[in-house]
Amino acid sequence: MCRTYQRFTNERKCTCHCVRVDIVTEEIIEKIKAICEQYLDRDKCAEAAKAKLKKAAPKRDPEQEARQIESKINSLNAKLDNVYSDKLSGALDEGDFQRIYAKIKQERLSLQEKLKNLSRKQKEGSPSKIEKIDMEALIKKFLDTVDSNKELLVSLIERIELTEEKEIKIFFRFSELAPQNLQ
């Protein structure tokens, strides 16, 4: 039963009417899906998603990254040379030398592997994550989950009115759409 009618029966602000909630909900969801599909420009959506991902993705220049890795490798080589010099001068005993040597050597191997992977990716021209996005799937997922997301529905709709003729009028929170009538 209409809440306005219940609250203001004596003031005659509304007439006696009722509509099943599940029917109203179903019709509202279908209308919102239809409006979303009507106003959804898939190309604009794809462009916006790509722009957001580019902005969110770390801005790494592969050449600069390679230079940084090479610089770290050179630095580790210099450390190895210093450690060896310290061992020869007697400043380091054999146990410490072996431990430091193994650690630095492992770091250097790891960086060299990173450098190989980076150069291989550059040669292959691997596609970026942005190009792998399936916009159709994202849009379909959004439209399919609209009915299960009550918070989304509430954020889209300002109010719903039911007329004496059992028409459903939906007033949206955005001004581009006039009240939508459902039969």
Rosetta blueprint (number, residue, H / E / L):
1 M L
2 C L
3 R H
4 T H
5 Y H
6 Q H
7 R H
8 F L
9 T L
10 N L
11 E L
12 R L
13 K L
14 C L
15 T L
16 C L
17 H L
18 C L
19 V L
20 R L
21 V H
22 D H
23 I H
24 V H
25 T H
26 E H
27 E H
28 I H
29 I H
30 E H
31 K H
32 I H
33 K H
34 A H
35 I H
36 C H
37 E H
38 Q H
39 Y H
40 L L
41 D L
42 R H
43 D H
44 K H
45 C H
46 A H
47 E H
48 A H
49 A H
50 K H
51 A H
52 K H
53 L H
54 K H
55 K H
56 A H
57 A L
58 P L
59 K L
60 R L
61 D L
62 P H
63 E H
64 Q H
65 E H
66 A H
67 R H
68 Q H
69 I H
70 E H
71 S H
72 K H
73 I H
74 N H
75 S H
76 L H
77 N H
78 A H
79 K H
80 L H
81 D H
82 N H
83 V H
84 Y H
85 S H
86 D H
87 K H
88 L H
89 S H
90 G L
91 A L
92 L L
93 D L
94 E H
95 G H
96 D H
97 F H
98 Q H
99 R H
100 I H
101 Y H
102 A H
103 K H
104 I H
105 K H
106 Q H
107 E H
108 R H
109 L H
110 S H
111 L H
112 Q H
113 E H
114 K H
115 L H
116 K H
117 N H
118 L H
119 S H
120 R H
121 K H
122 Q H
123 K H
124 E H
125 G L
126 S L
127 P L
128 S L
129 K L
130 I L
131 E L
132 K L
133 I L
134 D L
135 M H
136 E H
137 A H
138 L H
139 I H
140 K H
141 K H
142 F H
143 L H
144 D H
145 T H
146 V H
147 D H
148 S H
149 N L
150 K H
151 E H
152 L H
153 L H
154 V H
155 S H
156 L H
157 I E
158 E E
159 R E
160 I E
161 E E
162 L E
163 T L
164 E L
165 E L
166 K L
167 E L
168 I E
169 K E
170 I E
171 F E
172 F E
173 R L
174 F L
175 S L
176 E L
177 L L
178 A L
179 P L
180 Q E
181 N E
182 L E
183 Q L
